[in-house]
Amino acid sequence: MSIESMESMLYACVHAEEFPAQALTRMRSELEAEPVAVVDGRPPLERVCSLNRLARLRGAELGMTKLEAESIAGLRLVVRSAECEAAARAVFLECAAHFSPRIEDTSRGTWCACVLDIAGTERLFGAPERLAQRLRAAYATAGFRVSVAVSANFHAARLKAADSRGITVIGSRQEATALAKLPLAALNLPDQQAETFAVWGIRTLGELAALPEVDLVTRMGARATEWRDLARGALPHTFQPIEAQFRLEEFCDFETPVDRSESLLFAGARMIDCLVARASARALSLASLTVHMKLERECAYLRTIIRPAIPTTDRKFLLKLLQLEIGAHPPEAAVVSITLRAEAGQSSKVQLGLFAPQTPEPSRLDVTIARLKAIAGEDRVGSPVLEDSHRPGSFRMESFRISGESRAAEGNRPRMALRRMRPPVAVRVRLLALKPAAFRECERTFKVTAAYGPWKTSGNWWSMDGWDAEEWDVLAETVSGSSVACLLVRDCQRNEWRFEAFYD
């Protein structure tokens, strides 16, 4: 690869060390100010695999046994969570996707890292220094402590970001100088070759880069050329971009099972904040929240879907809906972990007329509906929707939704409305030639002047809620001379008549 082609390239590496510890403390703010060590492995062979800066100051080290770590006063031990790391890694890559569509994942061991191809992004994000600052600020907002290195060489950016703290921008053709003081362990050499270099007194990348290439290859083999080019920051690389998926999901694993709703809401508030921030970065809102709770003693998951009337980014409003949902459907056992998944949506705007009456705020409406559901029941609050059935009056209740679609004004055509009685009124009917001739409702008596029917319907004869009915449309008069058009229904199974509706 020519020098001119390398100068046209530009890479930014984002490196987060001790990722297991960062993934756990990201959702649990109470751990941020404590010395935390993450243990991994099967009992009794658990060892410390990750720790934060405060734990290092207390004397904790990687590889310590759990028993040794427990002897350190004030050290907080937390079990490693693969689910928490997977959710945090998805957010980590998602943050990088805001700055470049070309991302290569370079994570290894207990640290998470990725390299961005930022060539040509100066007009969007400014100079490399400015881009690195914005990149680090975005990760800090997402809850990660990262170091950023920018270089025209892929491997130089990767090695420098892993060794430095903060922001490093390597100038053009300054890769060898920037990497010279890095320890030889940064190359992750095989043990045999690392021991050979140690015997030779080679401790840094600068000392390795200064060795003669021919003599080095003669003694160490063909791969020595690759190691020497890495130390000089001149090794070419074929970029292998990944497709960063956008999935709004947050996970929190509790150290001890939680049985109080206040503790669940404390964790849920932090998770909702992260979901809203991630959606807002893409000019989106949250259309729904799905809650999964893993309960103690391997109980089944508790699944709840919260759907606001319109997509929103109001954190307090979403937290209130979560509180009402947990209050209406409390977990049957202590909660071990909680997962929040969100569905993204576009915030719709409804343009009201100048003289149109003011409608209630969607957030207040959602909170009111949630409270009514807690009092009356899930199936008693919502919008009635007709079912595709021949059963008279069959409907179901669905969640109330606000639509931004405006309906065109219909013409003032005369029309007849059928108004059903809820509940139907029992009546006594006198038949003449198998047709209703008169009926009595409470204290009033009606004389039938015209009867049309019967229209017979039946169904679900195989179940307890079957029906077999005859419907009659009748015109009737009272003693005073007033007329009424109504619907009479005969229940053939019980041989009962009902006054179900009237026309007007």
Number of C-alpha atoms within 10 A of each C-alpha: 9 7 9 8 9 16 14 10 15 20 22 31 32 30 30 23 24 20 26 29 26 26 25 26 21 20 24 17 14 9 16 16 10 16 20 26 32 24 26 19 13 8 8 9 11 17 22 23 23 25 25 22 13 16 21 15 10 14 11 24 18 15 15 16 17 20 12 13 22 15 10 13 10 12 19 16 18 21 19 21 18 12 16 21 19 15 18 26 17 17 26 22 23 19 20 23 17 12 19 16 15 17 25 20 17 14 16 9 10 13 17 23 24 19 30 24 22 23 15 13 15 12 7 9 17 13 11 22 16 11 20 24 14 15 22 20 15 16 19 12 12 19 19 22 20 24 24 28 28 29 28 27 24 26 23 27 29 23 21 26 27 22 16 15 15 14 18 21 19 20 12 12 17 15 22 19 15 23 24 19 15 20 15 21 12 15 14 9 13 9 8 9 12 17 13 12 16 12 10 9 11 17 17 18 27 21 17 23 20 12 12 10 14 12 11 16 15 10 9 13 11 12 10 19 17 14 19 23 18 24 31 24 27 21 17 15 10 6 13 10 15 12 12 19 11 14 17 21 21 24 24 26 22 20 12 11 15 17 17 12 14 11 11 19 17 13 18 24 19 18 24 26 17 21 27 21 18 21 20 15 11 10 12 19 25 26 19 20 23 16 20 18 21 21 21 18 10 9 13 13 16 16 13 16 15 18 20 24 18 22 20 23 19 14 16 13 16 26 19 17 22 24 20 17 19 16 13 16 13 14 18 12 16 17 24 19 22 21 20 20 20 23 18 23 16 13 16 14 10 11 8 10 8 7 6 7 8 9 8 8 8 16 19 11 15 23 17 13 19 24 18 15 18 16 12 10 12 16 11 14 19 17 13 14 11 11 13 8 10 10 16 12 11 12 14 13 15 14 17 17 14 13 11 12 9 8 6 6 6 6 6 6 6 5 6 8 9 13 13 15 12 8 10 14 14 16 18 15 21 13 11 9 6 8 16 21 18 18 20 15 14 10 5 9 17 21 19 21 13 14 18 13 13 16 11 13 13 14 14 11 10 7 8 7 8 12 17 16 21 16 20 19 20 22 19 21 16 13 10 7 10 9 15 15 18 21 20 26 23 21 14 14 10 10 8 14 21 20 21 22 20 18 15 10
